[in-house]
Structures are given as C-alpha cells and as structure tokens.
Amino acid sequence: MKNDTAVAQDYQFWLNGMIALNNNRVSPNTEFLVPTDTVIIHSTGDSQIPEPQEVMAWPVYNGRTLSNYQNWTHYIGFFAPNLHDNFTGIYDHQVDQGILRVMDTAVIPGHKFFGPADLGPGLWTDDDSDYLEMWSSGVTPDFWTYVSLAAGATISWTEKWYPVNGLGGVDTANEQAALRLVDTGQGAEFWLMATAVTPGTLSVWVNGSRQASWPVTLIPGQPYAGSWARPSGVDGPITLQLADSEENILISWTE
C-alpha cells in the first residue's frame, strides 16, 4: 500500500475471506482457531455477550465455549488483536478439514472473524448456502483504529493461507507445517501436514530429554499420523518437534 499524495493520510486496509468448507455449508461442529485469551466484539445479536468495542474472554465466556460454532445462538463479529501464536484458522470437524492463515503478528495485529449464526442466508445468497468470515488485515487491530501513512511512504506485509485436512484440529501452525498433539495419559497421538515436501526427523521430548524419533517425509495434502507410548517413570509435558536434515526445528508444540 502506497500513499502518493502530498500529505500524510490515515488508512485502514482489510480483506474479507468468505469460507464454507463443507460443500458450500458450515457445519455446527466448526472450530475457530484463534490462539488468544481475549477478543474484542465488533458486532453481535447475542445479548449474553459483551457489547461492541468491549473485551470478551476467549475461548470460554460465561461457561460457553465460543470457539465452537455450535455454541453460537446469534451472529458475532470479533477482533483478536493479541494472539499468542502467528496463525489463525477455521476447522470444520465434520469433514475434517480447515484453512489456516500464518503471519507475523508484530507486523499484522488485526485479525477479524464473523459468523452469521441465526441470520438468514437470504441476506447474502439465493441458494441457501452458508459461510464464515476470516479476514486478512494490515496494521490496524480493529475498525476503530487508523495508521498514518506519510506522502510517498509504503506499508507492506506477507501472510500465507493454506488448507489442511485429516488432522482433527490444529494446535499450532507456521509456513512449514500444521501440527496437532494429544496427550492420551498413556502417551501421545499426533498429526502433521506440511506445506511442501519435507524430509526430516520427528521426535518426542519430555523434560528436555528425547524419548523417541522417526525419519519422516511429509507430503502436502497428506496428513501424517503417529503415536508414542510413555515409558514407566517418564513424567512431564510432552513436546513434539519436526526438524529438517540439518536439525533446524521447523515446528514444535508442547502439550
């Protein structure tokens, strides 16, 4: 984005992604992947949640897990300006597929979602289809904030979107891969999907000690699933790491 005018101007810049992952429908068992503790309401028809421009706890508010779309009773639009990880996404568990967006949150603080919930589809379509919104944004955290762009100055950023499937959800994601890890009590189950052909080593760690490792070659579009049994006496949180052939860590998550 460039300002060629002779004076500084204030700008916002947002793009709206309309998403329907289930044959032009959104199943109730759809999850908003938003790694944060709080969101800011933009608009809603739900009198049981905060008013527009107010902060709401996320993903659970007053006993309702609002990251699960099935718990929405009215439309909600919200911003998530304080992410803990550099990704967001939407995952439809009914068809076991989703779409992810990865970016540098230090450059892009604005992340917006909207679900129509009880709004009739006649407001946006003539074929009874459904959708959710996951927005691509720039340097403003919400619709009430502007940034100043001096004459001749430019602002740019990069973000990447990619689909995933067969993971059962996503715990973390980056440009290289998406990962889900479940502590079963007796060990771990895990799933990964890469964005490019990725040979490397997958390893399980507990308390800084590597417990197991496997050579893998991840293929885009093909989920990789594995499991690990916890040995007796090995206690503590489980970390799953994917490293390349030079032992550079590509993605990691602790459960």
Rosetta blueprint (number, residue, H / E / L):
1 M L
2 K E
3 N L
4 D L
5 T L
6 A L
7 V L
8 A L
9 Q E
10 D E
11 Y E
12 Q L
13 F L
14 W E
15 L E
16 N E
17 G E
18 M E
19 I E
20 A L
21 L L
22 N L
23 N L
24 N L
25 R L
26 V L
27 S L
28 P L
29 N L
30 T E
31 E E
32 F E
33 L E
34 V L
35 P L
36 T L
37 D L
38 T E
39 V E
40 I E
41 I E
42 H E
43 S E
44 T E
45 G L
46 D L
47 S L
48 Q L
49 I L
50 P L
51 E L
52 P L
53 Q L
54 E L
55 V E
56 M E
57 A E
58 W L
59 P L
60 V E
61 Y E
62 N L
63 G L
64 R E
65 T E
66 L L
67 S L
68 N E
69 Y H
70 Q H
71 N H
72 W L
73 T L
74 H L
75 Y L
76 I E
77 G E
78 F E
79 F E
80 A L
81 P L
82 N L
83 L L
84 H L
85 D L
86 N L
87 F E
88 T E
89 G E
90 I E
91 Y E
92 D E
93 H L
94 Q L
95 V L
96 D L
97 Q E
98 G E
99 I E
100 L E
101 R E
102 V E
103 M E
104 D L
105 T L
106 A L
107 V L
108 I L
109 P L
110 G L
111 H L
112 K E
113 F E
114 F E
115 G E
116 P L
117 A L
118 D L
119 L L
120 G L
121 P H
122 G H
123 L H
124 W L
125 T L
126 D L
127 D L
128 D L
129 S L
130 D L
131 Y L
132 L E
133 E E
134 M E
135 W E
136 S E
137 S E
138 G L
139 V L
140 T L
141 P L
142 D L
143 F L
144 W L
145 T L
146 Y L
147 V E
148 S E
149 L E
150 A L
151 A L
152 G L
153 A L
154 T E
155 I L
156 S L
157 W L
158 T L
159 E E
160 K E
161 W E
162 Y E
163 P E
164 V E
165 N E
166 G L
167 L L
168 G L
169 G L
170 V L
171 D L
172 T E
173 A E
174 N L
175 E L
176 Q L
177 A E
178 A E
179 L E
180 R E
181 L E
182 V E
183 D E
184 T L
185 G L
186 Q L
187 G E
188 A E
189 E E
190 F E
191 W E
192 L E
193 M E
194 A E
195 T L
196 A L
197 V L
198 T E
199 P E
200 G E
201 T E
202 L E
203 S E
204 V E
205 W E
206 V E
207 N L
208 G L
209 S E
210 R E
211 Q E
212 A E
213 S E
214 W E
215 P E
216 V E
217 T E
218 L E
219 I E
220 P L
221 G L
222 Q E
223 P L
224 Y E
225 A E
226 G E
227 S E
228 W E
229 A E
230 R L
231 P L
232 S L
233 G L
234 V L
235 D L
236 G L
237 P L
238 I E
239 T E
240 L E
241 Q E
242 L E
243 A E
244 D L
245 S L
246 E L
247 E L
248 N L
249 I E
250 L E
251 I E
252 S E
253 W E
254 T E
255 E L
